[in-house]
Amino acid sequence: MRIRLGVVGPSDSIELVKNAAKEFSKIEMIPFAYKKVEETSEIIIKNKPYVDQWFFSGQAPYHYALSNRLIRKEEGSYVPLNGNSLYKTLLEAQLKEQKIFKRISLDTILEKEVRTIQDSIQPIKVSTFPYSGYMPADEIIQFHMDLYKRKEIDIAVTCLQAVFVRLKELGIPCYRVTPDVPSIQLMLQFLKERGASYWYKKAQTAILGIEVLHPSSLSEEHFFSYKMKHRELELKRLLLDYAELIRGSFVQIGDGHYYIYTTRGEMELHLEDDSLLRLMEEAKVHSKLEVRIGLGYGLTAHEAEQNVRLAFQYARKKHKPVIILINEDKQVIERFKSVEAISYSGRVWGEEWESRLKDANISPAIASKIQSLALHYKKTHITSQELSGWLKGTERNARRILTEMEKLKLVKVSGEEQSGQRGRPKKIYEIILNNQQTLHP
């Protein structure tokens, strides 16, 4: 399993990460170079579906992404700059200028790291500008400029490329601190393991439990009537359709109790689009039955079943439609409405793709959906049978779509698969639209 790692930062920082990553065979690096930290927003919005974990060049782009809710903490990180990185920069400056600098200005790096330098090399006076999170470059530039104009420093040392470039333009002697290779490699290892953990988590067992709510006033005669049986059959039809949608296995546990067994990754793919809340509404409209829904995740089927039963206990205390989810950590999550739905629309395709598909017999939305699902399942090759399952359509239609995509060079035939003792072998297609050429740098 290869982890797709999006590297965000200035071009020279990306080169540092590339060199440090040569020993990691299971990391696929996707570089995104910027000139300004604010470009991070567009980079992440356009490329989030293609990336498992984000490696940021430093504190500024990471906290910019975090504060703007472009990522969650568990989706990326950066290498904190420390005393070793500062030592390296000071040594570089002294060797290049052939002199010892005793007065420097420094931004970003925390006070405790600076004290380590000052304690070990006492003659050096460091004027610091530490900060946490994200700060616009203009304020940091002004800090260095003021000290230099007052002749309180010999050189400026910064951790930001934008500050470095601007100070150089102003004629202020400046050097830039970058992470050392061992620190980069430690972070690469951490993100690789976290990315792998995410994919293993998607393979966890998920059990979707559905329980019919019968009024307490319902008589036994009405409970076992043909009218009620017809309602239950209509509900079963809806549940079977949903089981097919989430590629699950449908089981009736008892009267008015149903389970659908699937995986966490499959469930999460459909959870954000409010399809479960719509299922509750459709059950009420079509079958005239109200249902409550619990969802349990677990490392084993037994654990997932325990969690779905626990979810039912919580759901019974609610007076309005709600999905109760219990994960492997016994964390209770209530879902009343969607936070952010997974989109299969053509909006992720730029004008180039819209133009390319204008005269094709498939829509950008279909191509976008195939791309999203290929990324979700980590698939680089597919058959018409698999695609028909993804699109919930016929295999004939899937073959037509793949043939059209082949003409457009979005897929290519890479082999054949024998479908059985009889019949023609199925073509295996490599998904080309899934590669880095489709990314928006």
VOGU-3710 file (C-alpha; in Angstrom, 3 decimals, decimal comma):
1> mrirlgvvgp> 0,000/0,000/0,000  1,430/3,357/-1,072  0,503/6,431/0,950  -0,194/9,535/-1,139  1,640/12,398/0,586  0,878/15,959/-0,480  3,905/18,186/0,205  3,017/21,876/0,504  5,626/24,631/0,679  8,181/26,695/-1,235
11> sdsielvkna> 9,997/24,860/-4,035  13,317/24,653/-2,145  11,597/23,126/0,914  9,887/20,573/-1,311  13,275/19,572/-2,729  14,534/18,997/0,828  11,587/16,699/1,520  12,086/14,853/-1,783  15,717/14,120/-0,950  14,818/12,966/2,558
21> akefskiemi> 12,049/10,715/1,191  14,283/8,658/-1,138  14,508/5,861/1,445  10,714/5,531/1,723  9,457/3,120/-0,917  5,823/3,162/0,198  5,308/6,912/-0,072  4,046/8,546/-3,253  4,997/12,203/-3,038  2,772/14,793/-4,695
31> pfaykkveet> 4,507/18,208/-4,620  2,584/21,484/-4,406  4,910/24,484/-4,526  3,693/27,963/-3,648  5,119/31,476/-3,534  2,769/32,739/-0,832  1,404/30,858/2,172  -2,127/31,964/1,271  -1,973/29,773/-1,855  -2,294/26,797/0,511
41> seiiiknkpy> -6,072/27,260/0,507  -6,518/26,685/-3,230  -4,021/23,811/-3,239  -5,872/21,843/-0,570  -9,389/22,556/-1,838  -8,531/21,333/-5,355  -6,402/18,346/-4,388  -7,779/16,960/-1,123  -9,350/13,871/-2,780  -5,953/12,804/-4,131
51> vdqwffsgqa> -4,013/13,001/-0,860  -3,931/10,692/2,190  -1,758/12,928/4,390  -0,389/16,480/4,069  3,260/17,352/4,794  3,651/21,094/5,301  6,996/22,819/4,949  6,555/24,671/8,207  4,426/26,146/10,924  2,881/28,893/8,759
61> pyhyalsnrl> 1,176/26,796/6,023  0,119/24,104/8,514  -1,618/26,501/10,898  -3,032/28,491/7,979  -4,702/25,285/6,728  -5,827/24,350/10,233  -7,256/27,754/11,173  -9,156/27,960/7,875  -10,559/24,446/8,442  -8,991/23,134/5,264
71> irkeegsyvp> -7,725/20,068/7,137  -8,185/18,377/10,500  -5,222/17,799/12,829  -5,112/14,119/11,936  -4,783/14,878/8,209  -1,355/16,504/8,204  1,614/17,903/10,096  4,924/19,760/9,767  8,477/19,560/11,132  8,909/22,017/14,046
81> lngnslyktl> 12,138/23,969/13,714  14,532/23,477/16,612  17,982/24,358/17,892  19,713/21,985/15,455  18,126/23,749/12,481  19,183/27,142/13,876  22,753/25,942/14,543  22,973/24,787/10,923  21,816/28,160/9,592  24,170/30,178/11,823
91> leaqlkeqki> 27,113/28,002/10,768  26,180/28,487/7,107  26,008/32,282/7,563  29,366/32,494/9,343  31,151/30,323/6,793  29,706/32,269/3,884  30,443/35,712/5,312  33,728/34,681/6,982  32,759/36,447/10,201  30,994/35,725/13,492
101> fkrisldtil> 27,602/37,378/13,935  26,883/38,332/17,522  23,560/40,145/17,041  20,740/38,473/15,132  16,973/38,782/14,813  14,979/35,564/14,704  11,314/34,765/14,071  9,057/31,758/14,643  11,338/29,501/16,740  10,202/29,154/20,343
111> ekevrtiqds> 11,978/30,915/23,226  13,198/27,677/24,850  15,036/26,670/21,668  16,621/30,128/21,460  17,730/29,973/25,108  19,566/26,737/24,322  21,583/28,576/21,672  22,285/31,555/23,908  23,335/29,360/26,822  25,786/27,415/24,690
121> iqpikvstfp> 27,127/30,403/22,709  26,896/33,270/25,200  28,276/36,155/23,094  25,335/35,857/20,677  22,443/38,248/21,308  19,168/37,075/19,778  16,186/39,386/19,311  13,216/37,045/18,969  9,773/37,182/17,447  8,216/33,860/18,504
131> ysgympadei> 4,574/33,171/17,696  2,221/30,250/17,514  -0,156/29,419/14,696  -0,196/31,494/11,524  0,915/35,118/11,150  1,001/37,221/7,964  4,500/37,785/6,582  4,183/41,614/6,650  4,314/41,796/10,459  7,383/39,567/10,603
141> iqfhmdlykr> 9,146/41,578/7,865  8,469/44,776/9,809  10,002/43,256/12,956  13,325/42,512/11,201  13,319/45,837/9,327  12,889/47,913/12,494  15,769/46,189/14,267  18,061/46,550/11,260  17,226/50,249/10,800  18,034/50,852/14,468
151> keidiavtcl> 21,331/49,004/13,923  20,513/46,545/16,681  21,290/43,466/14,565  23,944/42,297/12,104  21,755/39,778/10,238  18,155/38,599/10,171  17,304/34,896/10,444  13,829/33,845/9,326  11,871/30,635/8,904  9,615/31,927/6,112
161> qavfvrlkel> 10,519/32,111/2,441  8,323/35,198/1,837  10,140/37,065/4,618  13,527/35,895/3,341  12,829/37,067/-0,223  11,492/40,463/0,879  14,387/41,203/3,259  16,858/40,311/0,509  15,082/42,742/-1,816  15,455/45,445/0,841
171> gipcyrvtpd> 19,191/44,771/1,083  19,028/43,371/4,624  21,476/40,481/5,257  19,210/37,496/5,780  19,401/33,718/6,139  16,603/31,160/6,240  16,188/28,280/8,690  15,086/24,964/7,159  14,472/21,588/8,857  17,324/19,093/9,044
181> vpsiqlmlqf> 17,063/15,791/7,151  16,681/13,486/10,224  13,726/15,579/11,464  12,089/15,449/8,022  12,531/11,681/7,877  10,971/11,239/11,321  7,924/13,208/10,183  7,717/11,234/6,919  7,713/7,986/8,923  5,008/9,350/11,220
191> lkergasywy> 2,766/10,457/8,339  3,315/7,179/6,488  2,202/5,175/9,517  -0,754/7,470/10,142  -1,810/7,206/6,500  -1,582/3,404/6,621  -3,555/3,363/9,869  -6,304/5,373/8,172  -6,637/2,815/5,366  -6,669/-0,129/7,804
201> kkaqtailgi> -9,374/1,668/9,776  -11,498/1,856/6,626  -11,458/-1,959/6,539  -13,056/-2,217/9,999  -16,393/-3,979/10,321  -19,407/-1,684/10,323  -22,910/-2,821/11,255  -25,904/-0,688/10,438  -28,836/-1,550/12,698  -32,452/-0,666/11,845
211> evlhpsslse> -35,226/-1,032/14,419  -38,928/-0,528/13,661  -40,785/1,727/16,118  -44,191/0,255/16,881  -46,640/2,355/18,900  -47,276/0,946/22,372  -51,019/1,092/21,634  -50,674/-1,311/18,662  -52,802/-4,412/19,207  -51,395/-7,903/18,712
221> ehffsykmkh> -53,958/-8,532/15,985  -52,841/-5,470/14,048  -49,169/-6,341/14,655  -49,552/-9,678/12,833  -51,984/-8,424/10,186  -51,428/-8,658/6,426  -51,369/-4,863/6,294  -48,402/-4,787/8,664  -46,638/-7,546/6,719  -46,992/-5,533/3,502
231> relelkrlll> -45,506/-2,511/5,246  -42,577/-4,599/6,466  -42,035/-5,952/2,941  -41,877/-2,384/1,619  -39,366/-1,526/4,350  -37,285/-4,592/3,447  -37,219/-3,435/-0,173  -35,859/-0,045/0,897  -33,275/-1,681/3,158  -32,179/-4,096/0,433
241> dyaelirgsf> -31,668/-1,170/-1,938  -29,588/0,602/0,700  -27,591/-2,567/1,426  -26,760/-2,751/-2,276  -25,769/0,928/-2,244  -23,251/0,416/0,583  -22,136/-2,977/-0,756  -23,325/-4,681/2,390  -24,976/-7,913/3,479  -28,605/-7,649/4,632
251> vqigdghyyi> -29,853/-9,822/7,521  -33,161/-9,855/9,394  -32,478/-10,461/13,089  -36,082/-10,719/14,239  -39,442/-9,003/13,943  -38,708/-5,372/13,122  -34,920/-5,730/13,578  -32,469/-5,688/10,657  -28,678/-5,525/10,290  -26,593/-4,545/7,286
261> yttrgemelh> -22,964/-5,692/7,502  -20,409/-3,624/5,583  -17,060/-1,864/6,112  -16,282/1,446/7,770  -14,791/2,863/4,571  -17,908/1,971/2,595  -20,160/3,430/5,280  -18,206/6,667/5,541  -18,394/7,096/1,783  -22,190/7,391/2,045
271> leddsllrlm> -22,601/8,731/5,570  -21,873/12,375/4,810  -24,562/12,744/2,153  -27,485/12,343/4,604  -28,538/9,130/2,864  -29,310/7,476/6,217  -31,586/10,315/7,293  -33,286/10,105/3,898  -33,691/6,351/4,432  -35,580/7,075/7,672
281> eeakvhskle> -37,816/9,556/5,837  -38,439/7,173/2,917  -39,334/4,385/5,341  -41,971/6,609/6,914  -43,389/7,742/3,558  -43,386/4,437/1,654  -43,855/1,835/4,353  -45,686/4,007/6,913  -43,209/2,693/9,495  -40,913/4,787/11,684
291> vriglgyglt> -37,439/3,405/12,325  -34,458/4,239/14,497  -30,935/3,674/13,262  -27,734/2,792/15,093  -24,301/2,338/13,568  -21,441/0,454/15,184  -17,780/0,195/14,155  -15,427/-2,437/15,530  -12,160/-4,262/15,029  -14,244/-7,459/14,980
301> aheaeqnvrl> -17,837/-8,263/14,016  -18,598/-8,990/17,682  -17,342/-5,570/18,789  -19,271/-3,830/16,009  -22,461/-5,669/17,053  -21,991/-4,626/20,683  -21,545/-1,026/19,550  -24,660/-1,041/17,366  -26,722/-2,339/20,300  -25,254/0,431/22,452
311> afqyarkkhk> -26,131/2,932/19,712  -29,768/1,763/19,889  -29,830/2,481/23,626  -28,743/6,070/22,996  -31,127/6,481/20,050  -34,123/5,401/22,164  -33,586/8,476/24,353  -33,974/10,860/21,407  -37,277/12,381/20,371  -36,369/13,267/16,790
321> pviilinedk> -34,696/11,421/13,873  -31,014/10,977/14,609  -28,236/8,591/13,618  -26,210/7,363/16,599  -22,735/6,095/15,751  -20,502/4,253/18,246  -16,895/3,690/17,162  -14,219/1,306/18,434  -13,290/3,775/21,209  -16,900/3,819/22,449
331> qvierfksve> -17,173/7,420/21,290  -20,795/8,436/20,722  -21,429/10,564/17,626  -24,845/12,020/16,877  -25,646/12,951/13,296  -28,643/15,175/12,670  -27,578/16,631/9,339  -24,672/16,601/6,908  -21,555/18,627/7,661  -19,929/18,313/4,263
341> aisysgrvwg> -21,108/15,919/1,591  -18,869/13,987/-0,754  -19,386/15,518/-4,175  -19,334/13,746/-7,514  -20,150/16,850/-9,511  -18,066/18,160/-12,347  -16,888/21,161/-10,301  -13,569/19,454/-9,506  -12,839/19,431/-13,223  -11,325/22,578/-14,661
351> eewesrlkda> -12,182/24,239/-17,955  -9,694/21,985/-19,736  -11,634/18,860/-18,702  -15,022/20,430/-19,438  -13,771/21,210/-22,936  -12,263/17,759/-23,338  -15,521/16,016/-22,431  -17,809/18,446/-24,283  -18,391/16,205/-27,290  -18,042/12,902/-25,404
361> nispaiaski> -20,854/10,471/-24,637  -20,106/10,652/-20,898  -20,528/13,613/-18,574  -17,815/15,242/-16,432  -19,904/14,227/-13,403  -19,603/10,512/-14,279  -15,848/10,812/-14,856  -15,551/12,730/-11,575  -17,516/10,056/-9,720  -15,319/7,273/-11,120
371> qslalhykkt> -12,230/9,213/-10,106  -13,554/9,818/-6,571  -14,444/6,149/-6,114  -11,108/4,986/-7,530  -9,336/7,193/-4,985  -11,613/6,003/-2,190  -10,997/2,318/-2,928  -7,314/2,890/-3,860  -7,965/1,271/-7,233  -5,723/1,827/-10,241
381> hitsqelsgw> -7,258/-0,948/-12,389  -10,899/-1,858/-12,930  -13,164/-4,142/-14,992  -16,593/-3,362/-16,424  -18,125/-5,636/-13,768  -16,527/-3,634/-10,943  -17,545/-0,336/-12,537  -21,163/-1,476/-12,887  -21,136/-2,184/-9,149  -19,738/1,286/-8,415
391> lkgternarr> -22,328/3,023/-10,579  -25,220/0,693/-9,656  -25,892/0,098/-13,347  -25,615/-2,636/-15,940  -22,343/-4,139/-17,068  -23,250/-3,224/-20,646  -23,450/0,454/-19,681  -20,173/0,163/-17,765  -18,470/-1,264/-20,887  -19,828/1,647/-22,915
401> iltemeklkl> -18,451/4,169/-20,401  -15,035/2,484/-20,313  -14,896/2,358/-24,130  -15,668/6,064/-24,283  -13,084/6,839/-21,588  -10,527/4,790/-23,514  -11,115/6,973/-26,602  -10,479/10,030/-24,428  -7,320/8,433/-22,992  -8,775/8,538/-19,473
411> vkvsgeeqsg> -8,293/4,776/-19,182  -6,298/2,225/-21,148  -6,520/-1,552/-21,530  -3,784/-3,195/-19,459  -4,789/-6,864/-19,564  -7,577/-9,423/-19,493  -9,338/-11,441/-16,793  -11,023/-14,784/-17,415  -14,626/-14,510/-16,250  -15,259/-18,267/-16,102
421> qrgrpkkiye> -14,997/-21,457/-18,102  -17,182/-19,978/-20,809  -17,457/-16,553/-22,270  -14,982/-13,998/-23,450  -12,397/-12,699/-20,981  -13,051/-9,294/-19,434  -10,777/-6,379/-20,222  -8,840/-4,830/-17,352  -8,528/-1,051/-17,612  -5,888/1,128/-15,985
431> iilnnqqtlh> -7,382/4,380/-14,659  -5,202/7,167/-16,071  -7,366/10,054/-14,845  -6,238/9,056/-11,342  -2,620/10,098/-11,840  -0,871/13,315/-10,935  -1,560/14,951/-14,292  -5,118/15,576/-13,140  -3,993/17,414/-10,017  -4,149/21,171/-9,677
441> p> -0,719/22,411/-8,508
//
